[in-house]
Every structure is written in structure tokens, then in C-alpha cells.
């Protein structure tokens, strides 16, 4: 008799544990629990019946499993709603320009823009622009910049006072404060061409800059 009770107890505990990891079991854990509990009570030792504490403990276990399942379902629904909302908002960026981390810069009609993101204000920023062969064609020394995202303009002029041809270039920045170098993130400017839904909100196609996540966007113009 006691062996039957122990086996039934073990079955109940197994059902609860399995309910956490198996979607099929979690779908209707209460029915399975009740069947096992009734079986256990039918086969209990009349001289040592189950006490209230034991029954309460088992009910608490099955309630926990059911609660976790409902919580997971609710959280998934919320996540899906947030992701859909972010994707819809991201579609408003199509056709706009935006800054993302990168070191490329496009010269068009004698005008180009690039960016720099700073964790603290700086006294000076040195910008070095290079051609496709990696040769430096322009070095600019700029004054103070505040914390955050900042825009840097280039008029296409080279150090030789000639005008560079339209096209793709790369740049490097070095920011200093009080003579000490400060961490700076280079930002490339590109146009958002399309938006696709993703698990974390949306993916944006930025042409030459590639596919980036919504959280990679530093600033939109």
C-alpha cells in the first residue's frame, strides 16, 4: 500500500516537473493533477491518510506550473505587440537619412556629412579623410564638441586645396580633452531604403551601410 502511495507521489511530482518543460503537458495540467490526486487518495493507507499540508503543497505546485504557463503566454503576447509597434514606427524612417556606427563617408556635389558620438565633452576633434587607396587627402582640426551625437561636415576640399571627386571615402576621428584622448564612435550617414520585421523590432536596409537593427540607429534626419 505504502509503495503505491510513493509511486503515485512520484508520478505527481514528475507531472509537475514535466509540465514546466513540455508544452503538451502544460496545456492541461489541472486535469492530469486531479486524476493523480484522486488515485493517490483512493490508495492511501487508512491508518496514515494524507494530511492537509501535503495536499496543499501539491496543489501549490500545480498552481505554480499553470501560473508560469499563463505568464509566459502573456509575456509573449506583449513582446509580439511591442515588436509589431516598433516595426510600424520604423517604416516612418524610409527615405530619411540616419547615423549608424561606421567609417564611410559619401561625397556628393562637393558636400559630405559624417558623425561622431562622444561619451563626454571634448576640446578638440581631428578628422582624417582617406581615399579608396587609404591615402590621406584631408585632415581637419575642429574645436569643442558636446556629449552625444555630433555632425561633421566636409566641403570636399583636399589638403592640396583641390576638390575631391564625388564618391566613397573613409574617415577616422581622434577626440581629446585636456590633452587626453577620449573614446569616440565614428558614425556613417546613410539612407533608409526599406524596413523588415524582426524579433527585436525591425531591420533596416541602409544600402551600402548594410542591414542594421533599429537599436543601431543613432540619429535620424
N, C-alpha and C positions, 0 to 999 in steps of 0.2 A: 504493500500500500504506500509506504513512505517513498519507495523507489519511483512509483507512478507520479507522486506529487513532485519529486525532484525533477523528473523528466519533463513534467508539464511546466514547472517554473522555468526550466532551461529553455523550453520552447517559446515561452512568453518573452523572456529576455532576448532570445535570438530574433524574434519577430520585431521587437523594438529596435534592435541594432540594425537589422536588415532594412527596416523602414527608413532609416536615415540615408542609406546609400542606394536604395533601389526605388526608382520612381514607381514601378509597378506595385510594390508593397505599400508605398506611401499613399497611393491613390485612394485606398480604403482601409486604413489601419484599424479603425474602430471596430469594424465587423470581425476582423480576424482576432483582435484582442478579446472581444466579448465571447467568442466561441471557445477560445483557450481558457478564459477565466471560468466559464461555466463548467468546462470539462474538469478543470482543476478542483472546483468546489464539489463536483459530484464524486470525485475520487479521493477527497481529503480524509484523513484519519479522524473519525468521530471523537476520539479521545484528545486529539490535538488539532482542533479546527484552525483555519486561517484567522489571524487576528486582524483588527481594523487597520492597524498600522501597515501591515503587509499589503492589504488590498489597496489602501490609499497610495502607497508607494508605486504600485504597478499602474494605477490609474494616472498618476502624475507622469510616469514615463511615457505612456501612450499619448497623453495630452501634449507633452513636450514635442514628440515626433510630429503630431498633427499641427502644432503651432509653428514649428520650423518650416513645414511644407507650405503653410499658408503665407508665412512671412517671405519665403523665397519667391512665391508666386507674385506677391505684391511688389517686392523689390524689382523683379524682372519687368513687371508692367511699368513701373516708374522709370526704369532705365530705358526701356523702349520709347516711352513718351519723350524723355529728355533728348535721346538721340535723334528722334524724328524732328523735334523742335529745333535742335541745333542745325540739322541738315537744311531745314526750311530757311532759317536765318542766313546760313552760308550762301544760299542761292542769290541773296542780295548783293554779294561781292562780285558776281560775274560781271566782267567788263571793267572792274576797278583795278587799280594798281595796289600792291601791298609789299611790305617789307618782310623778308624771311632771312634766316641766317644764311650767309653766303658771301663770296668774294668777287662775284662777277658784276660788271657794270656795262651797260649798253649806251654807246654814244650815238645820238640821232639828231641830225640837224645842228651839230655843234653844241649840244646840250646833253648832260647826263646827271643822274642823281644816284646816290648811294647812301647808306645809313650806318650809324654806329649806335650801339646800345651800351650804356655805362651804368655801373652799379653805384657810382659816386661822382660828384662834380670833378672836372679836371681843368688844369690851367692851359694845357696845350694838346693839340692833336696833329700828328704828322701823317699825311696821306700819300702813299706811293702808288702810282698807277703804272701798270705794265702792259705791253702789247702781247700778242699771241705767242711770241717767241720768248717771253719772260724778261724782255728788256725794259728797263725803267724809262718812261717817256715824260713823266711829270711827277714832281714832288711838291706838295703843298703843305705849308705850316699854318695851322689855324689856331685861333685863340680859344678862350674858355668855352666849355660846353657843360650843360647841367646834367644831372642824373636822368636816366631814361633813354628813350629813343630820339635820336637827332638826325637831321638830314644834312648831307654834304653835297654841294653842287660842283660840277666840273664844266667849264666852258669849252672844253675840247682843245685848249691850248697846251702845247708841249713846253718843255724847258728850253727848247730852241726857238720859242716864240713862233712856231708854225702851228697850223691847225691839223689835228689828227683826223684821219678818215673815219667816217661812221663805221660802227661795227662793235664787236665784243672785245672787252678788255677785262683785266683783273685788277684788284686793288688790295692794299694792306694798310692797316692803321696802327699807330702806336700812340697811346694816350698817357700823359704824365700829369702828376700832381705834386707840386713841391719838389720836382726833380725825380720823383719815384714813379716807375711805370705802374699803371692801373689797368686792371683787366677790362678789355673792351671787346664786344662782339660785333663783327662785321655783318652788315645787312645788305642784301641784294634786293633790288626793286624789280618786280615782275607783274604781269597782268594775269588776273584770274580768268581762265578760259572756260572752265566748267567745274561742276561740283557733283560728287558722288557720295551716297550714304555709306557710313562705316560704323563699326561697333562703338567707336568713341565719339561719334558725332558726324563728321564729314571729311572727305578727302578732296583737296582742291588741285586741279591741274593748272600749273603755272608755266606751261610751255617749256622753255629752256631750263628753268629752275626745277623742273620735275614735279612730282606729286608730293604734296605736303599735307600734314594734318591741320585741322582747324586751330589747334593749340600752338602751331608753329608760326602763325601769323602774328607779327609784332605791331604792325600799324597798317591801316587801310586808307587809301586816298581817293 
